[in-house]
Amino acid sequence: MRIYLAGERSSIATAAAVRGHDSEDAEMLWAQRVRRRLFSYYYHGYAGAASLRDPETGLSVEIIDAKRRDWDLFLDSGAFTAKTKNVHIPTWAFAEYVKLTQDLWTVVSSLDTIGSGEQAARASYQTFVKLRSLGVRVQTVWHVREPEKALSRYLDEGCDYIFIGGMVTEPFSWLQWRLDTVWSAHLTNPDGTPKVKVHGFGLTNIQLLFRYPWYSVDSTSWLKDGVNGCCLLRNPETSELRKYFFDEQSLSKRKSPHYRELGPYG
């Protein structure tokens, strides 16, 4: 499974910044262990909100740093961010940026329409077809609140890499039921192997992460966990992955489990 680190945090976006913010050890981990990053077109292309930009290429220093290290880079359209800010991203602008930077990316998501139901599914499909007609190699996005027939259409048309979105705000019980249905009916063979590559947008739940044969996922949890004073650790006896808090404030508020409660096998 490919895990793309997402998130626009300029203070820790490059190895040099990591060193200035933390330590040489942190810089080494960033430079040697990180292999995949997700960048948003909204921040790094359309809105130009990245912290610093190279005057010659116009690219953000974060993208330049990542490409110099030969990382696997994922370009997200930033449609969800634009929606939350009431900003419209023109199809032509996105297409132009992708054409100019296409050698940077391993994979690029289509410019999807955020929403639910048939109307949103139709709008996303029309944009996908338009981008492909402009010669832009993008992968389609299907949202969990859209009709399954919209997903079937992409599969029938030969799409071999499907991105599933709209999962972040959904309750766990409903989302698991929905994904169980979709994976079994459309995305897996009788033996449980995937029919196509599938990406999960913003997938952070450990249970859902390992329940299905995702090809790739992305998440900002690598940032949020540290900001909130916790770390993901594996129990050596049960192999269970859990988040443990390390800050004293969490202990006083009884946000369990805390690292002091790990016991001799923590």
C-alpha positions as CSV (number, residue, x, y, z in Angstrom):
1,M,0.0,0.0,0.0
2,R,1.3,3.4,-1.0
3,I,0.8,6.1,1.7
4,Y,1.1,9.7,0.5
5,L,1.8,12.3,3.2
6,A,-0.6,15.2,2.7
7,G,-0.9,18.6,4.4
8,E,0.3,22.1,3.8
9,R,2.6,22.9,6.8
10,S,5.3,25.1,5.5
11,S,7.3,25.0,8.7
12,I,8.1,21.3,8.2
13,A,7.7,21.0,4.4
14,T,11.4,20.6,3.5
15,A,14.3,18.9,5.0
16,A,16.1,22.2,5.7
17,A,13.0,23.5,7.4
18,V,12.7,20.3,9.5
19,R,16.2,20.8,10.7
20,G,15.6,24.5,11.7
21,H,12.3,23.6,13.4
22,D,13.5,20.4,15.2
23,S,16.9,18.7,14.8
24,E,19.4,17.0,12.5
25,D,17.9,13.7,13.4
26,A,14.5,14.8,12.3
27,E,16.0,16.2,9.1
28,M,17.6,12.8,8.4
29,L,14.3,11.0,9.0
30,W,12.5,13.3,6.7
31,A,15.2,13.0,3.9
32,Q,15.7,9.3,4.2
33,R,12.4,7.8,5.2
34,V,9.8,9.9,3.4
35,R,9.1,8.5,0.0
36,R,5.7,9.9,-1.1
37,R,4.0,13.3,-0.8
38,L,0.7,14.7,-1.9
39,F,0.4,18.3,-3.0
40,S,-2.7,20.3,-3.6
41,Y,-3.1,22.3,-6.8
42,Y,-5.2,24.8,-4.8
43,Y,-2.2,25.7,-2.6
44,H,0.7,25.1,-5.0
45,G,-0.8,26.1,-8.3
46,Y,-4.1,28.0,-8.4
47,A,-4.1,30.1,-5.3
48,G,-0.3,30.3,-4.9
49,A,-0.6,30.1,-1.2
50,A,2.6,28.0,-0.7
51,S,5.1,29.7,1.6
52,L,7.9,30.3,-1.0
53,R,8.1,30.0,-4.8
54,D,11.0,29.6,-7.1
55,P,11.2,32.7,-9.3
56,E,12.4,30.8,-12.4
57,T,10.0,27.8,-12.4
58,G,7.2,29.3,-10.3
59,L,7.0,26.0,-8.3
60,S,6.8,26.0,-4.5
61,V,10.0,25.2,-2.7
62,E,8.3,22.2,-1.2
63,I,7.7,20.6,-4.6
64,I,11.2,21.4,-5.7
65,D,12.6,19.8,-2.6
66,A,10.5,16.7,-3.0
67,K,11.3,16.3,-6.7
68,R,15.0,16.7,-6.0
69,R,14.8,13.7,-3.8
70,D,13.1,11.7,-6.5
71,W,10.0,11.1,-4.4
72,D,6.7,9.7,-5.6
73,L,4.5,12.7,-6.0
74,F,0.7,12.9,-6.1
75,L,-1.2,16.0,-7.3
76,D,-4.6,16.5,-5.9
77,S,-6.9,19.1,-7.6
78,G,-7.6,20.8,-4.3
79,A,-11.3,20.8,-5.1
80,F,-12.4,20.1,-1.5
81,T,-10.3,23.0,-0.2
82,A,-11.6,25.3,-2.9
83,K,-15.2,24.3,-1.9
84,T,-14.6,25.1,1.7
85,K,-13.3,28.5,0.7
86,N,-16.1,29.2,-1.8
87,V,-13.5,29.3,-4.7
88,H,-14.1,28.0,-8.2
89,I,-11.2,26.3,-10.0
90,P,-11.6,26.6,-13.8
91,T,-11.0,23.4,-15.7
92,W,-8.7,25.2,-18.2
93,A,-6.5,26.5,-15.4
94,F,-6.1,23.1,-13.8
95,A,-5.4,21.5,-17.2
96,E,-2.8,24.1,-18.1
97,Y,-0.9,23.6,-14.8
98,V,-0.9,19.8,-15.1
99,K,0.4,20.1,-18.7
100,L,3.2,22.3,-17.6
101,T,4.2,20.2,-14.6
102,Q,3.2,16.7,-15.8
103,D,6.8,15.3,-15.5
104,L,6.7,16.0,-11.7
105,W,3.8,13.7,-10.9
106,T,3.3,10.0,-10.6
107,V,-0.4,10.4,-10.5
108,V,-2.9,13.3,-10.8
109,S,-6.5,13.4,-9.6
110,S,-9.3,14.8,-11.7
111,L,-11.0,18.1,-10.8
112,D,-14.0,16.6,-9.1
113,T,-17.3,18.3,-8.0
114,I,-17.7,18.1,-4.3
115,G,-21.2,16.9,-3.4
116,S,-23.5,13.9,-3.4
117,G,-26.1,12.3,-5.6
118,E,-26.5,12.1,-9.4
119,Q,-25.9,15.8,-10.1
120,A,-22.4,15.9,-8.5
121,A,-21.5,12.5,-10.1
122,R,-22.5,13.9,-13.5
123,A,-20.5,17.1,-13.1
124,S,-17.4,15.2,-12.0
125,Y,-17.7,12.9,-15.0
126,Q,-18.1,15.7,-17.4
127,T,-15.0,17.5,-16.1
128,F,-13.0,14.2,-16.2
129,V,-14.0,13.7,-19.9
130,K,-13.1,17.3,-20.6
131,L,-9.7,17.0,-19.0
132,R,-8.9,13.8,-20.9
133,S,-10.0,15.5,-24.2
134,L,-7.5,18.3,-23.5
135,G,-4.8,15.7,-23.3
136,V,-4.4,15.8,-19.5
137,R,-3.8,12.4,-17.9
138,V,-5.9,12.4,-14.7
139,Q,-7.5,9.7,-12.7
140,T,-11.2,9.8,-11.8
141,V,-12.8,10.5,-8.4
142,W,-15.9,8.9,-7.2
143,H,-17.6,10.0,-3.9
144,V,-19.2,7.6,-1.4
145,R,-22.5,9.5,-1.5
146,E,-22.8,9.2,-5.3
147,P,-24.7,6.5,-7.1
148,E,-22.9,3.2,-7.7
149,K,-23.8,3.4,-11.3
150,A,-21.4,6.3,-11.6
151,L,-18.6,4.1,-10.3
152,S,-19.7,1.3,-12.7
153,R,-19.5,3.7,-15.7
154,Y,-15.8,4.5,-14.9
155,L,-15.0,0.8,-14.7
156,D,-16.9,0.0,-17.9
157,E,-15.0,2.7,-19.7
158,G,-11.7,1.1,-18.7
159,C,-10.5,3.3,-15.9
160,D,-7.8,1.3,-14.0
161,Y,-7.2,3.7,-11.1
162,I,-10.2,4.9,-9.1
163,F,-10.0,7.5,-6.4
164,I,-12.7,7.3,-3.7
165,G,-13.5,10.6,-1.9
166,G,-16.1,12.0,0.5
167,M,-15.1,9.7,3.3
168,V,-13.6,12.2,5.9
169,T,-16.9,13.5,7.4
170,E,-18.8,10.2,7.3
171,P,-19.6,8.2,10.5
172,F,-17.6,5.1,10.8
173,S,-20.5,2.6,10.9
174,W,-22.1,3.9,7.7
175,L,-18.8,4.3,5.9
176,Q,-17.8,0.7,6.7
177,W,-21.2,-0.6,5.4
178,R,-20.8,1.5,2.3
179,L,-17.3,0.5,1.5
180,D,-18.1,-3.2,2.2
181,T,-20.9,-2.9,-0.4
182,V,-18.8,-1.1,-3.0
183,W,-15.7,-3.2,-2.7
184,S,-17.6,-6.5,-2.9
185,A,-20.0,-5.4,-5.7
186,H,-17.6,-3.5,-8.0
187,L,-13.9,-3.5,-7.0
188,T,-12.9,-7.0,-6.1
189,N,-12.8,-10.3,-7.8
190,P,-14.4,-13.4,-6.3
191,D,-11.1,-14.3,-4.6
192,G,-10.9,-10.9,-3.0
193,T,-8.2,-9.4,-5.1
194,P,-8.8,-5.9,-6.5
195,K,-10.0,-5.5,-10.1
196,V,-8.3,-2.1,-10.4
197,K,-6.1,0.2,-8.4
198,V,-8.0,2.2,-5.7
199,H,-7.0,5.3,-3.8
200,G,-8.6,6.4,-0.6
201,F,-8.7,10.1,-0.1
202,G,-8.1,11.2,3.5
203,L,-8.3,7.7,4.8
204,T,-7.0,7.6,8.4
205,N,-9.0,4.9,10.2
206,I,-6.7,1.9,10.9
207,Q,-9.6,-0.6,10.6
208,L,-10.7,0.7,7.2
209,L,-7.1,1.0,6.1
210,F,-6.5,-2.7,6.4
211,R,-10.0,-4.0,5.7
212,Y,-9.8,-3.4,2.0
213,P,-7.0,-3.9,-0.7
214,W,-6.2,-0.2,-1.3
215,Y,-3.5,0.5,-3.7
216,S,-2.8,3.9,-2.2
217,V,-4.2,6.3,0.5
218,D,-3.3,9.8,1.7
219,S,-3.6,11.4,5.1
220,T,-2.8,14.5,7.1
221,S,-2.7,12.4,10.4
222,W,1.1,12.4,10.4
223,L,0.8,16.1,11.1
224,K,-2.2,16.1,13.4
225,D,-1.0,13.4,15.7
226,G,2.2,15.2,16.4
227,V,0.4,18.5,16.9
228,N,-1.9,16.9,19.4
229,G,0.9,15.2,21.3
230,C,0.4,11.6,20.3
231,C,2.2,8.9,18.3
232,L,1.0,5.7,16.6
233,L,2.6,2.6,18.2
234,R,2.2,-1.2,17.8
235,N,1.7,-3.4,20.8
236,P,4.3,-6.2,20.4
237,E,2.0,-8.7,22.1
238,T,-1.2,-8.2,20.1
239,S,0.2,-6.4,17.0
240,E,-2.5,-3.8,17.6
241,L,-1.9,-0.3,16.4
242,R,-3.0,2.5,18.8
243,K,-2.5,6.2,19.3
244,Y,-0.7,7.0,22.6
245,F,-0.6,10.5,24.0
246,F,2.7,11.9,25.3
247,D,1.9,15.4,26.5
248,E,1.1,16.0,30.2
249,Q,-2.1,17.9,29.4
250,S,-3.6,14.9,27.8
251,L,-2.8,12.9,30.9
252,S,-4.5,15.4,33.2
253,K,-7.6,15.4,30.9
254,R,-7.5,11.6,30.9
255,K,-7.2,11.3,27.2
256,S,-6.3,7.6,27.3
257,P,-4.2,5.7,26.5
258,H,-1.1,7.7,27.7
259,Y,2.5,6.5,27.3
260,R,2.7,6.1,31.1
261,E,0.0,3.4,30.8
262,L,1.9,1.3,28.2
263,G,3.4,-1.0,30.8
264,P,6.6,-3.1,30.4
265,Y,5.9,-4.0,26.8
266,G,5.3,-0.4,25.6
